[in-house]
Amino acid sequence: MVGLFEPLTIRSVTFRNRIALSPMCMYMAPEGRPGPWHLVHLGARAAGGAGLVMVEATAVAPEGRISPRDVCLFSDDHVDAWRGITRFIEEWGAVPGIQLAHAGRKACAPPPDEGEPLPDRPPPFTPLAPSAIAFAGSSPVPRALDRDEIGALPGVFAKAAWRAVRAGFRVAELHMAHGYLLHEFLSPLSNRREDEYGGSLENRMRLPVLVARAVREVWPRGWPLFARISATDWVDGGFTPEEAVALARELGGAGVDLVDCSSGGSTADAPIPFGPGYQVVFAEKVRREAGVRTAAVGLVTTPAQADGIIREERADLVMLGRQLLREPSFPLRAAAELGVEGPWPVPYLRAAPPRP
């Protein structure tokens, strides 16, 4: 029976265990480039024993940032800043991954110190979306993308993915969750289009699947491609777990190797039943019914809980967010509690528990 500390091989990449740092925005890159904070933050989780260290949502376009302090990969200027960080992650036994994202209607104005306004984006800044529907009452009403702009988006993601290759990443994850642009196309709550990108599930999936195919074409054949989805909007009339299964099948056919199953984000007031492992059921459903690998995420906090998810074949990988913020060396403690040898870095061996 496979447990939390069994290696996982996807294509030609092997993860030393089934624990991953979940992508979490740090808002610590005022010029879009990572700095010492990211080296310390990400490097500590690699030294702490995670199998995969996934970088936060990284903007593929200037107008796609969640905040002015997001990390970015829409320019070659961003590439060099990542190389030392990805190298460090690999040197300490983890696989470096990056989440590629466009915030859509949740985007913010570009920082004022970047000079002239973006072409065709005069002030005040107007975010972009499939339809001109605001996220919440206080949110700006976005501008609906036209067909030509939508048609260009797969290439925008592909260019960012190629920069990620050059920056030293070995896993790319496409952000299709949490109410950001690709999820906005998937959800009927934010997509009211009447063309080939709206209406039926087939049409709403069209852009996300095209993005996956475009990225798969430039991403090295031997390296894994993930997608994070919101498996439900938690709102009547929104995206459903059954639609998530259909989406996962299509993404698998487009070259996605693992579907990272989160939820929510389309509305500000969804009644989400937070609790330990509350989203694991979606990873299990998608894995079983779509026949693709999945990752589970959401209030997974103990070694026994994480190990049980893997042993019970509910997911292939466990994404840890807040727990790895609280405890960068959680994998080392988990290994000790589960009675297996932990991935201790040599400089820390003096602190390792005695071997049985």
Secondary structure as the mmCIF struct_conf table of DSSP 4:
data_model
#
loop_
_struct_conf.conf_type_id
_struct_conf.id
_struct_conf.beg_label_comp_id
_struct_conf.beg_label_asym_id
_struct_conf.beg_label_seq_id
_struct_conf.end_label_comp_id
_struct_conf.end_label_asym_id
_struct_conf.end_label_seq_id
TURN_TY1_P TURN_TY1_P1 LEU A 4 PHE A 5
BEND BEND1 GLU A 6 GLU A 6
STRN STRN1 LEU A 8 ILE A 10
TURN_TY1_P TURN_TY1_P2 ARG A 11 SER A 12
STRN STRN2 VAL A 13 PHE A 15
BEND BEND2 ARG A 16 ARG A 18
STRN STRN3 ILE A 19 LEU A 21
HELX_LH_PP_P HELX_LH_PP_P1 SER A 22 PRO A 23
TURN_TY1_P TURN_TY1_P3 PRO A 30 GLU A 31
BEND BEND3 GLY A 32 GLY A 32
HELX_RH_AL_P HELX_RH_AL_P1 PRO A 36 ALA A 47
TURN_TY1_P TURN_TY1_P4 GLY A 48 GLY A 49
BEND BEND4 GLY A 51 GLY A 51
STRN STRN4 LEU A 52 ALA A 59
BEND BEND5 VAL A 60 ALA A 61
HELX_RH_3T_P HELX_RH_3T_P1 PRO A 62 GLY A 64
BEND BEND6 ILE A 66 SER A 67
TURN_TY1_P TURN_TY1_P5 PRO A 68 ARG A 69
STRN STRN5 CYS A 72 CYS A 72
BEND BEND7 PHE A 74 SER A 75
HELX_RH_3T_P HELX_RH_3T_P2 ASP A 76 HIS A 78
HELX_RH_AL_P HELX_RH_AL_P2 VAL A 79 GLU A 91
TURN_TY1_P TURN_TY1_P6 TRP A 92 GLY A 93
HELX_LH_PP_P HELX_LH_PP_P2 ALA A 94 ALA A 94
STRN STRN6 VAL A 95 ALA A 101
HELX_RH_3T_P HELX_RH_3T_P3 GLY A 104 LYS A 106
HELX_LH_PP_P HELX_LH_PP_P3 ALA A 109 PRO A 111
HELX_RH_3T_P HELX_RH_3T_P4 PRO A 112 GLU A 114
BEND BEND8 GLU A 116 GLU A 116
HELX_LH_PP_P HELX_LH_PP_P4 PRO A 117 LEU A 118
TURN_TY1_P TURN_TY1_P7 PRO A 119 ASP A 120
HELX_LH_PP_P HELX_LH_PP_P5 PRO A 122 PRO A 122
BEND BEND9 PRO A 123 PRO A 124
HELX_LH_PP_P HELX_LH_PP_P6 PHE A 125 PHE A 125
STRN STRN7 LEU A 128 ALA A 129
BEND BEND10 PRO A 130 ALA A 132
BEND BEND11 PHE A 135 ALA A 136
TURN_TY1_P TURN_TY1_P8 GLY A 137 SER A 138
BEND BEND12 SER A 139 SER A 139
HELX_LH_PP_P HELX_LH_PP_P7 PRO A 140 PRO A 142
STRN STRN8 ARG A 143 ALA A 144
HELX_LH_PP_P HELX_LH_PP_P8 LEU A 145 ASP A 146
HELX_RH_AL_P HELX_RH_AL_P3 ARG A 147 ALA A 167
TURN_TY1_P TURN_TY1_P9 GLY A 168 GLY A 168
BEND BEND13 ARG A 170 ARG A 170
STRN STRN9 VAL A 171 MET A 176
TURN_TY1_P TURN_TY1_P10 HIS A 178 GLY A 179
BEND BEND14 TYR A 180 TYR A 180
HELX_RH_AL_P HELX_RH_AL_P4 LEU A 181 LEU A 186
TURN_TY1_P TURN_TY1_P11 PRO A 188 SER A 190
BEND BEND15 ASP A 195 ASP A 195
TURN_TY1_P TURN_TY1_P12 GLU A 196 TYR A 197
BEND BEND16 GLY A 198 SER A 200
HELX_RH_AL_P HELX_RH_AL_P5 LEU A 201 VAL A 218
BEND BEND17 TRP A 219 TRP A 219
TURN_TY1_P TURN_TY1_P13 ARG A 221 GLY A 222
BEND BEND18 TRP A 223 TRP A 223
STRN STRN10 LEU A 225 SER A 230
BEND BEND19 ALA A 231 ALA A 231
BEND BEND20 TRP A 234 VAL A 235
TURN_TY1_P TURN_TY1_P14 ASP A 236 GLY A 237
BEND BEND21 GLY A 238 GLY A 238
HELX_RH_AL_P HELX_RH_AL_P6 PRO A 241 GLY A 253
TURN_TY1_P TURN_TY1_P15 ALA A 254 GLY A 255
STRN STRN11 LEU A 258 SER A 262
BEND BEND22 SER A 266 THR A 267
TURN_TY1_P TURN_TY1_P16 ALA A 268 ASP A 269
TURN_TY1_P TURN_TY1_P17 PRO A 276 GLN A 279
HELX_RH_AL_P HELX_RH_AL_P7 VAL A 280 ALA A 290
STRN STRN12 ARG A 293 VAL A 297
BEND BEND23 GLY A 298 LEU A 299
BEND BEND24 THR A 302 THR A 302
HELX_RH_AL_P HELX_RH_AL_P8 PRO A 303 ARG A 311
TURN_TY1_P TURN_TY1_P18 GLU A 312 GLU A 313
BEND BEND25 ARG A 314 ARG A 314
BEND BEND26 ASP A 316 ASP A 316
STRN STRN13 LEU A 317 LEU A 320
BEND BEND27 GLY A 321 GLY A 321
HELX_RH_AL_P HELX_RH_AL_P9 ARG A 322 ARG A 326
TURN_TY1_P TURN_TY1_P19 PRO A 328 SER A 329
HELX_RH_AL_P HELX_RH_AL_P10 PHE A 330 LEU A 338
TURN_TY1_P TURN_TY1_P20 GLY A 339 GLY A 339
BEND BEND28 VAL A 340 VAL A 340
HELX_RH_3T_P HELX_RH_3T_P5 VAL A 346 ALA A 351
BEND BEND29 ALA A 352 ALA A 352
HELX_LH_PP_P HELX_LH_PP_P9 PRO A 353 ARG A 355
#
